[in-house]
Amino acid sequence: MKERINYTIHLADNALILGHRNSEWTGFGPIIEQDIAISNIALDLIGQARNFYQYAATLISNSTAEPVTEDTLAYLRDAKDFLNCSLVEQTNGDWAKTILRQFFFSAYQFYLYQHLQNSNDEKLAAIAEKSLKEVTYHLRWSSEWVIRLGDGTEESNKRILTAVDDLWICTGELFEATGFEQTAANKGYGVDVSLLKSDWMQKVRDIFEEATLPLPVETESQVKWFGKEGKHSEHLGYILAEMQFLQRTYPNSEW
């Protein structure tokens, strides 16, 4: 049961942290249409996180009789207890970096949820099916922006190349399975993430080619963090300090 709980929390943490990162753009987008678009994507991701957290809270309560809610999981855990991948916690940087982070993760989520729809856990399958409709849009939107930036002006091309240099090293972790991911795949309620890499790489290759961007050389991941095991960059602590401040300062507050 612990592995199933960790797997579900991992999916929730990914969505929550990236959703929070995207929400930081609200009111600061380059144009109002894209300000609204990135804010809506943030809401989609936070909605996915809620669904996974609610299910995880049910699993925890059923196995331990400990009263746990989605808010407990989002607001009352420390950074070391979060199981999100390091990619989603990276700073927004400029618009190009935010776009590329979204593209890399949306492409991953797209193939992940496609497979997760076939989970023998009906709840996980249902969340994946619902979320896939949203992620399909996220992937299309971010893909179009990568192409626009890469095949745009000299400045936009320079910025997206800088983003590639910053973020590529974080992508290897997506396809390196943790113990709870391996258990999930073996028992049929999760996905073997190593099987997603070829489709993900092909999608990246296609979009980069259209964007006239060179594809980075594939090397073994040298990233210092492995967020899925609780080993995070310094950025997650700052995210949680902001996101959890109200609940930790005024416990059990309600609107």
Summary of the structure (lengths in Angstrom):
residues: 255
radius of gyration: 17.8
end to end distance: 33.7
largest distance: 58.6
contacts: 820
relative contact order: 0.14
helix: 73%
strand: 1%
